Amino acid sequence: MEEAFLATRRSLVQRLSNLEDHRTWQEFFETYWRLIYSVARRAGLDQFEAEEAVQETVICVVRKISKFRYDPNIGSFRGWLLTIARWRIADQFRKRQSNQAIDPDASLIEQPWFTEAWNQEWENHLLATSLERLKQKTSLSQFQVFECYLIKGWPARKVAKELQVSVGSVYLAKNRLLPILKEIMARVEKGEHEPTRT
């Protein structure tokens, strides 16, 4: 399941090789900047350093994407991007040049928590982005019911009482919106835009 969420589609990678495709690069940035920033902050960088790590990661991807060859047997784009981000985050620690700076080769680069943090932050970002898109596709009242019941984990009776709906409406919102959310998450993972609601 995790791999299905985190794998980057071949089509997105191929589109990134065209540096003039501004829409694809904008999609790439929107998809990954919060992920890189969040992991950088979790690694111990301050806000400015984390922003620098994001910028340097994107610049590095732009410079190296033409040499990247999509081959799942060798390694994924996600793994390649993770490695670039990890080194750019390590660069920020090197720039600190203080007694508190860690040795990136001995700690940050080798720690398995970095990959775990990357995966956790991607899942968080995937869900948050998908929920925002779901909110645009449904009524605010149904979204609130769904969010309170499924995302916040409130009992159905509490949702019904707080939002002044029937318990049946809570279950109905879940059954109606959960498949839509899953479909949106699949689209977000692929870097696809949602059709505009009319």
Backbone torsions as a table, in degrees:
resi	resn	phi	psi	omega
1	MET	NA	-47.0	-179.8
2	GLU	-60.5	-44.0	-178.8
3	GLU	-64.7	-36.8	179.2
4	ALA	-63.4	-38.4	179.5
5	PHE	-71.6	-35.6	-168.8
6	LEU	-93.0	-19.4	-178.4
7	ALA	-65.6	141.1	176.5
8	THR	-101.6	132.7	-175.5
9	ARG	-67.3	146.6	178.1
10	ARG	-55.3	-38.5	-176.9
11	SER	-62.9	-39.5	179.3
12	LEU	-64.8	-44.6	179.6
13	VAL	-60.8	-43.3	179.9
14	GLN	-63.6	-40.1	179.7
15	ARG	-66.8	-33.4	179.7
16	LEU	-65.4	-23.9	-179.3
17	SER	-67.8	-15.3	175.3
18	ASN	-93.3	100.3	-176.3
19	LEU	-65.5	-16.6	179.1
20	GLU	-85.9	-7.2	-179.9
21	ASP	-83.0	83.4	-173.4
22	HIS	-65.3	-34.1	-179.8
23	ARG	-64.2	-43.9	179.2
24	THR	-64.0	-41.7	179.1
25	TRP	-66.7	-34.5	175.9
26	GLN	-65.6	-41.8	176.1
27	GLU	-60.2	-43.9	179.0
28	PHE	-59.2	-48.1	-178.4
29	PHE	-62.8	-47.0	-179.7
30	GLU	-61.5	-33.8	-179.1
31	THR	-73.8	-39.0	-168.1
32	TYR	-109.0	-16.7	-172.3
33	TRP	-64.7	-42.1	-179.9
34	ARG	-64.9	-36.5	178.0
35	LEU	-60.3	-52.4	-178.9
36	ILE	-62.8	-43.9	179.9
37	TYR	-60.9	-46.8	-177.9
38	SER	-63.7	-42.7	179.0
39	VAL	-66.2	-39.3	178.2
40	ALA	-61.6	-41.3	178.1
41	ARG	-66.2	-41.8	178.2
42	ARG	-64.0	-30.0	179.0
43	ALA	-73.1	-16.5	177.2
44	GLY	118.0	5.3	177.9
45	LEU	-79.2	150.7	174.0
46	ASP	-80.9	179.6	-174.6
47	GLN	-59.2	-47.5	-178.6
48	PHE	-62.9	-45.8	-179.5
49	GLU	-62.7	-39.8	179.7
50	ALA	-64.8	-40.8	177.4
51	GLU	-63.6	-39.3	176.7
52	GLU	-62.9	-42.0	179.5
53	ALA	-61.6	-40.1	177.5
54	VAL	-62.0	-50.3	-178.1
55	GLN	-60.0	-45.6	-178.6
56	GLU	-67.0	-34.7	177.6
57	THR	-64.4	-46.9	-179.3
58	VAL	-63.3	-43.5	178.4
59	ILE	-59.6	-43.0	179.8
60	CYS	-64.1	-40.6	177.9
61	VAL	-62.1	-44.7	179.3
62	VAL	-57.5	-43.9	-177.3
63	ARG	-69.6	-32.3	-170.9
64	LYS	-106.6	-6.8	-173.1
65	ILE	-61.8	-31.8	-178.6
66	SER	-66.0	-22.7	180.0
67	LYS	-92.3	-10.9	-179.0
68	PHE	-75.4	132.6	176.9
69	ARG	-117.3	121.3	-178.1
70	TYR	-72.6	110.6	176.8
71	ASP	-148.0	98.8	-176.9
72	PRO	-57.4	-23.7	178.9
73	ASN	-71.6	-26.2	-180.0
74	ILE	-93.7	-44.9	-179.3
75	GLY	173.4	154.4	-177.1
76	SER	-89.5	161.3	173.2
77	PHE	-61.0	-40.3	179.0
78	ARG	-57.2	-43.8	179.1
79	GLY	-66.5	-38.5	177.9
80	TRP	-63.3	-45.9	179.5
81	LEU	-64.8	-40.8	178.2
82	LEU	-57.9	-44.6	-179.5
83	THR	-62.8	-43.7	178.7
84	ILE	-62.1	-47.3	-179.2
85	ALA	-61.8	-41.0	-179.2
86	ARG	-61.4	-42.6	179.6
87	TRP	-70.5	-36.7	178.0
88	ARG	-68.4	-35.2	174.9
89	ILE	-66.3	-42.9	177.5
90	ALA	-61.0	-37.1	177.5
91	ASP	-58.5	-39.0	179.7
92	GLN	-64.9	-37.6	175.9
93	PHE	-65.7	-38.6	179.4
94	ARG	-63.3	-36.2	-178.5
95	LYS	-67.8	-23.4	-178.5
96	ARG	-62.0	-40.8	179.5
97	GLN	46.6	54.3	176.7
98	SER	-131.1	171.3	179.5
99	ASN	-63.8	-23.8	-177.7
100	GLN	-87.3	-9.1	-179.8
101	ALA	-66.0	135.7	-179.8
102	ILE	-86.6	161.9	173.9
103	ASP	-85.0	105.0	-174.5
104	PRO	-59.6	-35.8	-178.5
105	ASP	-66.4	-32.7	-174.8
106	ALA	-90.6	-25.1	-173.2
107	SER	-124.7	-70.9	-174.0
108	LEU	-57.6	-47.0	-173.5
109	ILE	-67.7	-35.4	-174.1
110	GLU	-91.6	-13.2	-172.4
111	GLN	-74.0	129.8	179.2
112	PRO	-67.1	-18.5	180.0
113	TRP	-63.5	-25.1	-179.4
114	PHE	-61.8	-46.8	178.3
115	THR	-64.9	-40.0	177.2
116	GLU	-61.8	-45.6	179.8
117	ALA	-61.5	-41.8	178.1
118	TRP	-58.2	-49.2	-178.3
119	ASN	-64.7	-42.1	179.4
120	GLN	-64.3	-44.8	-180.0
121	GLU	-65.7	-36.2	177.0
122	TRP	-64.0	-43.8	178.8
123	GLU	-62.2	-41.1	177.5
124	ASN	-61.8	-44.2	-179.8
125	HIS	-66.0	-42.2	178.9
126	LEU	-58.2	-45.8	-179.6
127	LEU	-66.9	-46.1	-177.9
128	ALA	-61.8	-44.6	179.2
129	THR	-64.3	-41.4	-179.2
130	SER	-67.2	-39.7	178.0
131	LEU	-64.2	-38.5	178.5
132	GLU	-63.6	-39.7	177.7
133	ARG	-69.7	-38.0	177.5
134	LEU	-61.6	-40.8	-179.6
135	LYS	-58.3	-33.9	179.7
136	GLN	-76.3	-17.9	-174.8
137	LYS	-98.3	-4.1	-175.9
138	THR	-139.5	173.8	179.3
139	SER	-72.7	151.9	-178.7
140	LEU	-61.2	-39.8	-178.2
141	SER	-64.5	-43.5	178.8
142	GLN	-66.6	-39.2	179.2
143	PHE	-63.1	-42.9	179.7
144	GLN	-61.4	-42.6	178.2
145	VAL	-60.6	-48.9	-179.3
146	PHE	-60.5	-46.9	-177.8
147	GLU	-63.1	-45.0	-179.3
148	CYS	-64.9	-41.2	-175.8
149	TYR	-77.7	-49.7	-171.6
150	LEU	-91.6	-37.9	-175.6
151	ILE	-88.5	-47.6	-179.8
152	LYS	-81.2	-18.7	176.1
153	GLY	77.8	23.2	177.1
154	TRP	-69.1	147.3	172.2
155	PRO	-63.1	150.7	-176.6
156	ALA	-57.0	-39.1	-179.2
157	ARG	-65.1	-38.7	178.7
158	LYS	-66.5	-42.6	178.0
159	VAL	-59.6	-47.1	-179.0
160	ALA	-59.4	-44.5	-178.0
161	LYS	-67.7	-48.3	-176.2
162	GLU	-66.3	-37.9	-176.2
163	LEU	-100.4	3.8	176.4
164	GLN	54.5	53.4	173.9
165	VAL	-129.9	171.5	177.4
166	SER	-80.7	158.1	176.4
167	VAL	-61.5	-36.6	177.6
168	GLY	-59.9	-36.6	179.0
169	SER	-66.5	-31.7	178.1
170	VAL	-64.3	-49.2	-179.9
171	TYR	-65.5	-36.5	179.1
172	LEU	-63.9	-43.5	178.8
173	ALA	-62.3	-41.2	178.8
174	LYS	-62.3	-50.2	-177.0
175	ASN	-65.0	-30.2	-178.9
176	ARG	-81.6	-42.4	-170.9
177	LEU	-91.1	-24.1	-178.3
178	LEU	-61.2	-45.9	177.2
179	PRO	-62.6	-34.8	178.8
180	ILE	-66.9	-41.6	178.4
181	LEU	-61.4	-43.2	179.9
182	LYS	-62.3	-39.9	178.6
183	GLU	-65.3	-41.7	178.7
184	ILE	-64.2	-42.3	179.8
185	MET	-60.1	-39.1	177.8
186	ALA	-64.1	-39.2	179.1
187	ARG	-67.4	-42.6	179.4
188	VAL	-61.3	-43.5	-179.9
189	GLU	-60.0	-33.2	-179.1
190	LYS	-85.3	-6.2	-177.9
191	GLY	78.7	23.2	-178.8
192	GLU	-94.2	149.3	174.8
193	HIS	-86.0	150.8	173.8
194	GLU	-79.8	143.5	173.3
195	PRO	-61.4	143.6	179.9
196	THR	-71.0	136.1	179.9
197	ARG	-75.5	135.9	-179.8
198	THR	-103.6	NA	NA
